[in-house]
Amino acid sequence: MSSDTTQPIVPTVDTAVPDLLNGMDYSACVGLYPKPGCGTKPVLSGDRGGTMQIAVFGILIAGMVFIAFRIARSVRARDRALDPTD
């Protein structure tokens, strides 16, 4: 007695390539760097250009501004401590 309950996989004949370039010539998008207008728009938040990528960029910029502010503040404090005329 066999307990095989798997169904056979029916092959599909749908071999159409989705139009990811919105009608552009595929050879125009082949190269070392991504060209403007090639590719797809972000669908998920983690895709290139999605909201998560923009949020990470904003956090990085905010961190750099914070570091620059702290350096500038400590340089001013050091200069005030070293200047005996004030």
Residue pairs with C-beta under 8 A, 6 or more apart in sequence:
20 39
20 40
21 29
21 37
21 38
21 39
22 37
24 37
24 38
28 35
28 38
29 35
29 37
29 38
29 39
39 48
41 49
42 48
42 49
42 50
42 51
42 53
43 50
44 50
45 51
45 52
46 52
46 53
47 53
80 86
